[in-house]
Amino acid sequence: MSDAIKLKNLHVTFEKGTVNENHVLKGLDLDVNEGDFIAVIGANGSGKSTLLNSIAGAVSVDEGLIEISGVDISKMKEFKRARFIGRVFQDPRMGTATRMTIEENMAIATKRGESRGLSYGISMDKRDYFKEKVKLLELGLEERMKTEVGLLSGGQRQALTLLMATLVQPKILLLDEHTAALDPKTAAQVMYLTDKIVKEMKLTALMVTHNMQDALNYGNRLIMLYEGHVVVDLTKEEKSKLQVSDLIRLFKENSGVSLVDDTILLA
């Protein structure tokens, strides 16, 4: 099976050369196979979001290799990577344009990574296509296509963001704690949609999560970061036999740090 993502010896340092210097990724290595859905967990400051930002190009690496489908993108600008990377952030407001309608947001999503002009006219064919896509979310939003996105609930908006991130099929889908700002019921619904879309589209995805139970329930791999390294890498079969308490034990065994409960990993 070929690598969708290859990360080799990644180093990322913030505020380098100052008293606040913070070396976050410290020689991180990771091979991601095509079709992998990897849950990423770890303590606060372990490098989870920095890992995703490095892949997306939002953060520049000090050294190391980032390959997507065999192409070295280590120095590629973020806007160029956007052509083949879909992202969903923790804040539902970050993936959509508040004052634009659902169908207008969908039209923008079809132009991901392209130069955008001042016009985003929507043909009748496109309108019908967007409506059918939104219908798949099973939230009734297909009847509200001309509603401004700012009027949607957080869960509706995050589900729409997920759909938009995959409207043009990405090579890589990055999910950065995308259910953390939602109430438990809504978070469960968005996770169900995430799993459905990833499976149906056979996407390669990395999901940073604060919820260790979700990390066990979803995806075919689970990795744990500590101080900028991957310290645990579990297959679907391995993690299917574990409970949250087992993850806490694994964290201690591989980091030397004891956790009273899971709140540090959830931070």
Steps between C-alpha positions, in 0.01 A plus 500: 500500500641839400554793734248783477712704743861452598643711781869463575699669780259795535617782727290806580608776740297806591660835597840360415794683655290671766447431871163353402646248253282190484623193313171320434569231240828324568590273212151361448468207256170369366390299196132521411361247253234582245160454664630528856269677745732583790391636836771718659502547877746640753546741788469874453814628326597161359485630143162374376377818332853594395518169316186581298610859443835378368331271249262778391781754471361736763822443696846484341724214604858569612615180335365169381302353212128519422386290205147468366455212253877493443532876433720709730284793619723604792550850356169535316284800595181438696265629227649252251457208741134599542429345160540151644454545877161537667482641853242525776587702810375498859311828456197444271531860380843447344393286205214711368416857402246627755316755284472275196227243437543124513506473121747788470730329748471179298592689184814632668590148612502377140776753429732386780859577410404701190523872442167658589348785307231733617226287349362182653192463282309176553330323208182301543694175449746598772212601727340156463837330552568694820153421630548128443836508677362689800210255517751225582564669836143409604459831682227654285737769375410423139183703563703797627754547221450878493543534877807687621741255665530728804142407589577129529574320825858403579437137412329584170782732411768243583321233297485743208871578542577128487299468181673802347846365590426184302287643217808493280651169612825578685806278509514566874226603748624671819260517795625715787282425805200567278244384758657662809279812495177303464266355761524120542191416292602727213862383519384139465295595193794679337727202575245268337500722189880516504532122509238461227667749264852362559385144431280577199763721334789272608683804633835516676442694822679613816275596790635675807253436779465587866268202545684174557183293462452643151865421430427136587166484318592664170768442241737214422801641692570695816821688569603669823739796507726601786752784487495515123538127433267213413525277807210262427368377163210254518321310225121467489525147639725609785288795606176302475615304806569811710309728731580858600676372812732299276595814307589672827720201589667508157567870540680439828699208359618698198551844654586431862228744605217385725145622440253516786218488243455579132467876540859570392454308176167673452650848551 
